[in-house]
Amino acid sequence: MKTSLKRPKAPAAQRGVTLVVALIMMAALALMAAMALRMSTTNARVVGNAQVRAEAMYAAQSALEQTISYSFFVSDPTIVSSTPIEIDTDGDETIDYSAQITPVPTCYRKRKLPPEEVVAIYGALSDPGTKCGARVAESPLNTCSNTEYMVRAQVTDSRTGATFAVNQGVAVMQVDIDEFGDCR
């Protein structure tokens, strides 16, 4: 006896369902691929912005360091704020950022240092004509003080025009010939 297996006929309503399911799956895969591409583009932008921000912060910090290292920072702070500081972050000899110290740094607090604090900073000074690390004439008014300034560097990116600002407090130890100087 011979048995034959016959395939049952599919109802008319089920014909082509495989094609529809395959099309839906392909559309879902295409949608997921588009979303993945969009997310990677967004992530690349975020990383690029973080890099630009880090460069701008470096440029501002560099401008602050240059400013406070000038010998005339304390004596005439208008000079340091009137001159823009140009910064090349990538070493290609093209100015990437321009920094401006604004507003003019001003002293906001002056504190007389006790002798033991000066010794702790500079060690025992063998030369009696030396105070605060500098050579001075003896006078009862000559004392060491910490003069504190608030310095703000505003940086502008030359490519995009974006700005970034950094504020930093600076304490300068100096010899005072009067009790308060220009800081009250």
NORGICOR-V241343 format. One line per field, one symbol per residue. psi: psi as a letter, one per 30 degrees, with the letter a starting at -180 (. if undefined). A space follows every 10 residues. Layout:
psi: ???
//
This chain:
psi: kkkkkkkkkk lfffkgeeee eeeeeeeeee eeeeeeeeee eeeeeeeeee eeeeeeeeee eeeeeeeffk fgeeeiffef ffkkjkkjfg gggkjekkkk jklkkkkfkk kkklefeeee eflkkfjfgk kgglklkkkf fjlkljkklk kkkkkkkfef gklkkkkkkk kkklkkflef bgj.
//
